[in-house]
Structures are given as structure tokens and as C-alpha cells.
Amino acid sequence: MGHGLKANARALVLYGCTCALIVVPGSANAFEFSGGVGVGGIQIGADPKLAVSPFAGLLWRREKDFLLEVHNMFSILPGQRVGAHHRTAVALVYAWKTGKVSLGPSISVYWLPVCGITICSRVVGVAPGVHAQADWYFSEAFGASVSANLDWTGGRSRVLQDSLVAMVTAGPVWKYEGGSK
């Protein structure tokens, strides 16, 4: 792991601390738990794959528009060669009554079957990345979610020539709001 991965890790920590300083000092009025399942695609190597992705998020609501959310997604890549991609993100969120959008750094742990142009192999590792998500609620508790994630896998790989893993999923989302004491 070279200086690039260390620099990315330091930048992600600095970004997370900055978000926490901006968002956390005021008291939270309520929290929101959301969860659902997304179905979409993951682009790894030269071969896109189907991803089935249950997810959960915990959002601290305040009187201000910008919020902080911790979001976790575990993706299963079904097929002849099963794979897994687990991502956790801390995101800055802009929310309104019927939806929210979020953007922030993420860290992923992956165990993926990957096929390049001439070779197939399994890649395993940890990668920093960036996460974006948009949720729209049709009723008080039910809505739709679209999520995108881009990971920088780093290192040298004969299979992952560009060192990037991109995933986009969409699916239903449910939320539960509770008050804080």
C-alpha cells in the first residue's frame, strides 16, 4: 500500500471529522432509521454483475437542513462465482419532508469474482471511496432509494486494470422516525 492509499485515508478521516464538527454540535431533535433492499449493477473489471443489496441508515435530524447519516450496505453478487461487497459511509445529508440526498466518504470490504480482458480471478481487500444516495418518500414511511458508490481499490492487479469498482442500485426504502430525549 503506497502513499496514495495513506493520503486517501487521511483525507477521508479529515472529511469525516469536518462533517462531524459542522453537524454534530447542536442537539438532535430526532433520529431516523431507514432500511431497504436495492437491486442494480456493479462494474468490476471488464464484466458487469448483478448486485442484490440490503441496506440500513441512521440519520440524526436537527432543526438545520444539513444532517449527518451513517449508512451501511451489504451487496451479494449471485451467480456461478458468488461475491460480496460491504460498504459503510458517513455522509452529509440535505433533507426535506419527502426526501433526502447524501454524499460522503465510504470504506468498503470486498470479496469479488472479477474477469479482465484475458484473465479471471478473485480480488479481496479494503478500499476507500465515495458514496451518494437519494431517497424519495411517497408516504410517511415508504419510498424509493437510488444509491451510487465508487471505490478506489489501489495496488496492482492484473484483473482490475483501472483500480475502480462502481456500483449503482435502486429499490424500496422504509423509514422509522423516533424522538430523542
VOMIMAR-951070 format. One record per residue (C-alpha): x, y, z; residue in one letter. Coordinates in nm, 4 decimals. Layout:
residues N
{u X	v Y	w Z	rest A}
...
END
This chain:
residues 181
{u 0.0000	v 0.0000	w 0.0000	rest M}
{u 0.1661	v 0.3178	w -0.1198	rest G}
{u 0.1486	v 0.6798	w -0.0227	rest H}
{u -0.1660	v 0.7282	w -0.2333	rest G}
{u -0.3775	v 0.4999	w -0.0122	rest L}
{u -0.2417	v 0.6636	w 0.3061	rest K}
{u -0.3166	v 1.0084	w 0.1661	rest A}
{u -0.6701	v 0.8962	w 0.0687	rest N}
{u -0.7261	v 0.7540	w 0.4184	rest A}
{u -0.6073	v 1.0783	w 0.5817	rest R}
{u -0.8323	v 1.2828	w 0.3524	rest A}
{u -1.1346	v 1.0636	w 0.4377	rest L}
{u -1.0679	v 1.0964	w 0.8129	rest V}
{u -1.0269	v 1.4737	w 0.7811	rest L}
{u -1.3508	v 1.4981	w 0.5785	rest Y}
{u -1.5403	v 1.2883	w 0.8368	rest G}
{u -1.4106	v 1.4984	w 1.1262	rest C}
{u -1.5035	v 1.8201	w 0.9418	rest T}
{u -1.8573	v 1.6896	w 0.8799	rest C}
{u -1.8869	v 1.5943	w 1.2477	rest A}
{u -1.7740	v 1.9411	w 1.3612	rest L}
{u -2.0219	v 2.1113	w 1.1288	rest I}
{u -2.3209	v 1.8904	w 1.2016	rest V}
{u -2.2907	v 1.7354	w 1.5492	rest V}
{u -2.2510	v 2.0324	w 1.7935	rest P}
{u -2.6255	v 2.1102	w 1.8138	rest G}
{u -2.8652	v 1.8778	w 1.9870	rest S}
{u -3.0533	v 1.6290	w 1.7768	rest A}
{u -3.4306	v 1.6647	w 1.7693	rest N}
{u -3.4949	v 1.3141	w 1.6421	rest A}
{u -3.3348	v 1.0212	w 1.4715	rest F}
{u -3.4456	v 0.8360	w 1.1627	rest E}
{u -3.3714	v 0.4742	w 1.0871	rest F}
{u -3.4103	v 0.3653	w 0.7256	rest S}
{u -3.3633	v 0.0338	w 0.5550	rest G}
{u -3.4440	v -0.1436	w 0.2330	rest G}
{u -3.3027	v -0.3506	w -0.0442	rest V}
{u -3.1547	v -0.2329	w -0.3722	rest G}
{u -3.1007	v -0.4245	w -0.6934	rest V}
{u -2.8594	v -0.2994	w -0.9527	rest G}
{u -2.5225	v -0.3456	w -1.1089	rest G}
{u -2.1604	v -0.3436	w -1.0044	rest I}
{u -1.8857	v -0.2785	w -1.2579	rest Q}
{u -1.5683	v -0.4633	w -1.1663	rest I}
{u -1.3024	v -0.5336	w -1.4228	rest G}
{u -1.4457	v -0.5799	w -1.7723	rest A}
{u -1.7547	v -0.7724	w -1.6582	rest D}
{u -2.0619	v -0.6001	w -1.5027	rest P}
{u -2.2517	v -0.8102	w -1.2485	rest K}
{u -2.5908	v -0.8076	w -1.0776	rest L}
{u -2.5867	v -0.6906	w -0.7136	rest A}
{u -2.8604	v -0.7530	w -0.4543	rest V}
{u -2.8007	v -0.5063	w -0.1716	rest S}
{u -2.9797	v -0.4833	w 0.1636	rest P}
{u -2.9012	v -0.1506	w 0.3335	rest F}
{u -2.9636	v 0.0433	w 0.6553	rest A}
{u -2.9037	v 0.4021	w 0.7596	rest G}
{u -2.9184	v 0.6043	w 1.0802	rest L}
{u -2.9812	v 0.9782	w 1.0405	rest L}
{u -2.9694	v 1.2394	w 1.3170	rest W}
{u -3.2318	v 1.5067	w 1.2441	rest R}
{u -3.1853	v 1.8627	w 1.3677	rest R}
{u -3.3527	v 2.1959	w 1.3105	rest E}
{u -3.0978	v 2.2781	w 1.0401	rest K}
{u -3.1193	v 2.1470	w 0.6836	rest D}
{u -2.7816	v 1.9686	w 0.6765	rest F}
{u -2.7593	v 1.6425	w 0.8711	rest L}
{u -2.5211	v 1.3554	w 0.9355	rest L}
{u -2.6002	v 0.9952	w 0.8385	rest E}
{u -2.4212	v 0.6657	w 0.8864	rest V}
{u -2.5154	v 0.4296	w 0.6049	rest H}
{u -2.4306	v 0.0613	w 0.5651	rest N}
{u -2.4872	v -0.1621	w 0.2603	rest M}
{u -2.4023	v -0.5293	w 0.2121	rest F}
{u -2.4141	v -0.6429	w -0.1501	rest S}
{u -2.4290	v -1.0030	w -0.2646	rest I}
{u -2.3232	v -1.0814	w -0.6198	rest L}
{u -2.5117	v -1.4010	w -0.7076	rest P}
{u -2.4120	v -1.6364	w -0.9842	rest G}
{u -2.1737	v -1.9172	w -1.0531	rest Q}
{u -1.8959	v -1.7306	w -0.8695	rest R}
{u -2.0574	v -1.5588	w -0.5686	rest V}
{u -1.9079	v -1.2371	w -0.4364	rest G}
{u -1.9675	v -0.9867	w -0.1560	rest A}
{u -1.9160	v -0.6110	w -0.1169	rest H}
{u -1.9691	v -0.4457	w 0.2233	rest H}
{u -1.9693	v -0.0655	w 0.2396	rest R}
{u -2.0058	v 0.1810	w 0.5272	rest T}
{u -2.0355	v 0.5558	w 0.4652	rest A}
{u -2.0604	v 0.8702	w 0.6768	rest V}
{u -2.2492	v 1.1222	w 0.4673	rest A}
{u -2.3540	v 1.4837	w 0.4822	rest L}
{u -2.7295	v 1.4913	w 0.4114	rest V}
{u -2.9695	v 1.7570	w 0.2881	rest Y}
{u -3.3243	v 1.6525	w 0.3837	rest A}
{u -3.6722	v 1.7862	w 0.3288	rest W}
{u -4.0151	v 1.6488	w 0.4201	rest K}
{u -4.0450	v 1.3978	w 0.1330	rest T}
{u -3.6819	v 1.3070	w 0.0654	rest G}
{u -3.3116	v 1.3475	w 0.1154	rest K}
{u -2.9825	v 1.3416	w -0.0766	rest V}
{u -2.6479	v 1.2484	w 0.0749	rest S}
{u -2.2812	v 1.2489	w -0.0211	rest L}
{u -1.9787	v 1.1367	w 0.1741	rest G}
{u -1.6724	v 0.9182	w 0.2086	rest P}
{u -1.7037	v 0.5412	w 0.2375	rest S}
{u -1.4928	v 0.2391	w 0.3189	rest I}
{u -1.5584	v -0.0965	w 0.1545	rest S}
{u -1.4527	v -0.4522	w 0.2240	rest V}
{u -1.4864	v -0.6742	w -0.0827	rest Y}
{u -1.4515	v -1.0366	w -0.1947	rest W}
{u -1.5338	v -1.0306	w -0.5638	rest L}
{u -1.5004	v -1.2552	w -0.8674	rest P}
{u -1.3526	v -1.0375	w -1.1408	rest V}
{u -1.2852	v -1.1008	w -1.5079	rest C}
{u -1.0497	v -0.8781	w -1.7004	rest G}
{u -0.9939	v -0.8889	w -2.0756	rest I}
{u -0.7888	v -1.2104	w -2.0658	rest T}
{u -0.7942	v -1.3426	w -1.7073	rest I}
{u -1.0482	v -1.4173	w -1.4340	rest C}
{u -0.9620	v -1.4136	w -1.0634	rest S}
{u -1.0994	v -1.3248	w -0.7199	rest R}
{u -0.9996	v -0.9952	w -0.5609	rest V}
{u -1.0145	v -0.9363	w -0.1861	rest V}
{u -0.9414	v -0.6150	w 0.0006	rest G}
{u -1.0408	v -0.2896	w 0.1641	rest V}
{u -1.0958	v 0.0287	w -0.0368	rest A}
{u -1.1764	v 0.3949	w 0.0314	rest P}
{u -1.4444	v 0.5503	w -0.1828	rest G}
{u -1.7258	v 0.7971	w -0.2190	rest V}
{u -2.0989	v 0.7337	w -0.1705	rest H}
{u -2.4065	v 0.9218	w -0.2954	rest A}
{u -2.7716	v 0.8407	w -0.2304	rest Q}
{u -3.1136	v 0.9927	w -0.2944	rest A}
{u -3.4347	v 0.8835	w -0.1186	rest D}
{u -3.7880	v 0.9918	w -0.2108	rest W}
{u -4.0817	v 0.9076	w 0.0188	rest Y}
{u -4.4268	v 0.8515	w -0.1322	rest F}
{u -4.5896	v 0.8162	w 0.2094	rest S}
{u -4.4763	v 0.8742	w 0.5687	rest E}
{u -4.2653	v 0.5581	w 0.5814	rest A}
{u -4.2352	v 0.4127	w 0.2301	rest F}
{u -4.0355	v 0.5360	w -0.0684	rest G}
{u -3.7661	v 0.4648	w -0.3260	rest A}
{u -3.3879	v 0.4890	w -0.2987	rest S}
{u -3.1092	v 0.5215	w -0.5563	rest V}
{u -2.7509	v 0.4662	w -0.4402	rest S}
{u -2.4140	v 0.5016	w -0.6160	rest A}
{u -2.0688	v 0.4136	w -0.4866	rest N}
{u -1.7207	v 0.4383	w -0.6360	rest L}
{u -1.4242	v 0.2614	w -0.4691	rest D}
{u -1.0533	v 0.3017	w -0.5392	rest W}
{u -0.9111	v -0.0474	w -0.4899	rest T}
{u -0.5459	v 0.0624	w -0.5173	rest G}
{u -0.2484	v -0.1644	w -0.5596	rest G}
{u -0.1559	v -0.3554	w -0.8724	rest R}
{u -0.3893	v -0.6132	w -1.0165	rest S}
{u -0.3747	v -0.7983	w -1.3464	rest R}
{u -0.7545	v -0.8196	w -1.3353	rest V}
{u -0.8548	v -0.4703	w -1.2172	rest L}
{u -0.6570	v -0.2576	w -1.4607	rest Q}
{u -0.8184	v 0.0749	w -1.3642	rest D}
{u -0.8433	v 0.0018	w -0.9848	rest S}
{u -1.2063	v 0.1195	w -0.9708	rest L}
{u -1.5231	v -0.0559	w -0.8600	rest V}
{u -1.8509	v 0.1262	w -0.9360	rest A}
{u -2.1957	v 0.0247	w -0.8111	rest M}
{u -2.5437	v 0.1670	w -0.8736	rest V}
{u -2.8536	v 0.0183	w -0.7074	rest T}
{u -3.2190	v 0.1180	w -0.6715	rest A}
{u -3.5034	v -0.0201	w -0.4648	rest G}
{u -3.7653	v 0.0415	w -0.1980	rest P}
{u -3.6822	v 0.2137	w 0.1315	rest V}
{u -3.8684	v 0.2222	w 0.4629	rest W}
{u -3.8072	v 0.4679	w 0.7460	rest K}
{u -3.8867	v 0.4924	w 1.1131	rest Y}
{u -3.8605	v 0.8235	w 1.2969	rest E}
{u -3.8104	v 0.8467	w 1.6707	rest G}
{u -3.7605	v 1.1343	w 1.9100	rest G}
{u -3.4534	v 1.1848	w 2.1253	rest S}
{u -3.4715	v 1.2569	w 2.4951	rest K}
END
